[in-house]
Amino acid sequence: MSGAPRVPRRLVACPGCGTLVAYSPENPWRPFCSERCRQTDLGAWASEAYRIPLRDDDPDAALGEEGEDGGTGPAPSRE
């Protein structure tokens, strides 16, 4: 018996494909199973495929990203 305690391997499901993989320093792509799953997930983030849904009861959600009026503002006068 060696002096170091044995740590059990922790298995997690790959977020990309669901394959069970070891979540350990030996897995360079953790928590993914492969570089392909890791790159696929990164691409989904980059293309904004993942979004946080807005709640209907959130008063700030109606403001939009532009400001209080949603970026429309008053029309310029044509004098």
C-alpha positions as CSV (number, residue, x, y, z in Angstrom):
1,M,0.0,0.0,0.0
2,S,1.4,3.4,-1.0
3,G,1.5,6.4,1.4
4,A,-0.8,8.6,-0.7
5,P,-4.5,8.1,-0.3
6,R,-6.3,7.0,-3.5
7,V,-8.8,9.6,-4.7
8,P,-11.8,8.1,-6.6
9,R,-12.3,9.3,-10.2
10,R,-15.1,11.7,-10.6
11,L,-17.1,11.0,-13.8
12,V,-19.2,13.8,-15.3
13,A,-21.3,13.9,-18.5
14,C,-19.7,15.8,-21.4
15,P,-21.8,19.0,-21.9
16,G,-21.5,18.5,-25.7
17,C,-22.5,14.9,-26.2
18,G,-23.3,13.4,-22.8
19,T,-20.4,10.8,-22.8
20,L,-19.1,10.1,-19.3
21,V,-15.6,11.4,-18.8
22,A,-13.2,11.7,-15.9
23,Y,-13.1,15.2,-14.4
24,S,-9.4,15.3,-13.5
25,P,-6.2,17.1,-14.4
26,E,-5.4,14.2,-16.7
27,N,-8.2,15.2,-19.0
28,P,-7.0,18.3,-20.9
29,W,-10.5,19.1,-22.2
30,R,-12.4,18.8,-18.9
31,P,-15.4,18.9,-18.5
32,F,-15.6,17.9,-22.2
33,C,-14.7,14.5,-23.7
34,S,-12.7,15.9,-26.6
35,E,-11.4,19.0,-28.3
36,R,-14.2,18.7,-30.8
37,C,-16.9,19.0,-28.1
38,R,-15.0,21.9,-26.5
39,Q,-14.7,23.8,-29.8
40,T,-18.4,23.1,-30.7
41,D,-19.4,24.6,-27.3
42,L,-17.1,27.6,-27.8
43,G,-18.6,28.2,-31.3
44,A,-22.1,28.2,-29.8
45,W,-21.1,30.8,-27.3
46,A,-19.4,32.9,-30.0
47,S,-22.5,32.8,-32.2
48,E,-24.7,33.7,-29.3
49,A,-26.6,30.5,-29.4
50,Y,-26.8,30.5,-25.6
51,R,-29.0,33.2,-24.2
52,I,-30.3,34.0,-20.8
53,P,-34.1,34.4,-21.1
54,L,-35.7,37.6,-19.8
55,R,-38.4,37.4,-17.1
56,D,-41.7,39.1,-17.9
57,D,-41.7,40.7,-14.4
58,D,-38.3,42.4,-14.9
59,P,-38.9,46.2,-15.3
60,D,-35.4,46.7,-16.8
61,A,-36.1,44.2,-19.6
62,A,-38.4,46.7,-21.3
63,L,-35.7,49.4,-21.4
64,G,-33.6,47.5,-24.0
65,E,-29.8,48.0,-24.4
66,E,-30.0,51.5,-25.8
67,G,-31.5,53.3,-22.8
68,E,-34.9,54.2,-21.4
69,D,-36.6,54.8,-24.7
70,G,-35.1,51.7,-26.4
71,G,-32.9,53.9,-28.5
72,T,-35.6,55.4,-30.7
73,G,-35.8,58.9,-29.1
74,P,-37.6,61.8,-30.6
75,A,-37.4,62.2,-34.4
76,P,-35.1,65.0,-35.6
77,S,-36.9,68.1,-36.7
78,R,-36.8,69.1,-40.4
79,E,-36.8,72.9,-40.2
